[in-house]
Amino acid sequence: MNTDQKLELIKKNTIEIIGEDELRQKIDSGKAIKAYWGRAPTGALHMGHAMSLSKIFDLQKAGVKPVILIADIHAALDDQKAPWEQIDKRAEFTKKCIELALPWSEKPNFITGSSYQLSKNYELDLLKISTMVTITRATRAASEVTRMKDPKVSELIYPIMQALDEQYLEVDMQWGGVDQRHIMALAREYLPKIGYKPRTELMLPLICSLKGPEVKMSSSIPDSIIKVYDSEKSVTDKIRNSYCPEGDIKDNPILQLCQRIIFPIRGKMKIERPAKFGGDIEFTNYAELEKVFQSKKLHPLDLKNALTKELIILFKPAREYFEKHIDTLKELGLQFMP
């Protein structure tokens, strides 16, 4: 696989990349490339996180070594979305969800933030950057990621730590949702100011709520998301009642789930339907599926049924595990959808 082919895989399903020239040079050099994605263990792992995780399949095909950061300290810094006394248990829970959520052929490497973020050198670098970043800049960086309802000092520390993580994880690239853009830009600007190289920043589009573009995707709105441990009935009901106008490809969560979870992982998708409605059809790439749907030759219900089947199979290991460990969810204040 040549450089252009690797870059194409790395950029697939992304919305923006900062530092592409640096990444190209790294690929041309033949040196190993390492990338990370961070997840603060604040709550349930859901379809939005699964979309970011599924990017690993493209990265691995391109020869990139992925690292998953379980950002336990970040979870508390974000207005204590995870209480300090729970961060260890939430970190273990989140790691378990990720391990079970997707069919890994090669499991990514996991690192917990507290394993290095409390070191003397890390704390010193944190203080160095904090003397350079203004409150306005830190607020802008954190505003789309942390709660910021009654801003705490900890929420302004959050983006600085995320920037430093790139250095201390020794990665060449970070990937995440486009809501992370201001934090990634901060990292690009301030790491060189304390003697470290800037990293490539890869941004993915955010998924639309299952209820449509007018409804926020949130754990507080149960029908807006699918958790990786939701029951078969819950997955079926949520998909059946989701937003998916016939022929409409804009802000369509059903198509987004197909594009960014099913195809990167499965590489294909089969639609089963009666002969009188066209019979079964199998797609080997997302563009083909989108074209047929937009032409109204594929009914939303047939697409929903196919996606439901795929997600039930995909999330089966996580679902079966947490069906047997409901007490773990209750202990963390999380809910199992029967």
C-alpha angles and dihedrals in degrees: 000000000000128000095266092051092050091048091050091055093045092050095043113127092001126131100204142001126198117199099022093151091056090049092050090052090050092051091047090052091061092229120140115269121216126194135180141206121193129212121187105212096232100132147325122351107237143172093285090059091043089057092056091045092051087064086076090074091060092044094050091050087054091052096255118144110225126211124192116210115207094206099203097162091048089057090062095040090059094082088294095291081162113038113236092243091056103046095097093052093043090050090053091047093050093048090051091050092051093047091052100035100074135033099251116196087184115020115227121240115262124212126179116221096226090059090077110003093082094055120118095244094048092049091048091052089048090055092046094056092042088062090058105040116081122224088245092054094045091049092051091050094049100038098089095042109037127054097253093180093129098004117230126200087245091064089058090051090052098077093044090055091048089054092050091049089071090062099041094046087051093227132154096211143022124205131195145123121313087251085075093061098105091050092049091049089051090053091050091052104040107036091070089051090067094041103271129121122251117249132221112262120211119193128196126200116254119250121246121242115265086241092059139263094304094061124069117240102238141145086234088065101056096191092053095070143030117226117214090241098046114132122256089253092051093050091047094049095045094049093044091053096041129116111268114140113198112265093358113126098173117103089347109157094195092057091043091055090050093048099045105031112021101040098043089051105032100025089216143041130211123209113203117202139147118277091246089062095048102284128246118334130186125206122202096190136030097237090063092050092049092049093052093045093049090052087056092240089122118058118224092235092056090049092048092050091051093048091047091055092048094049094046089054094042096050096038096107092051093044094050093046095052093042083067093042104045089136088066090057092047091049089056093045093251128135132228111216108222 
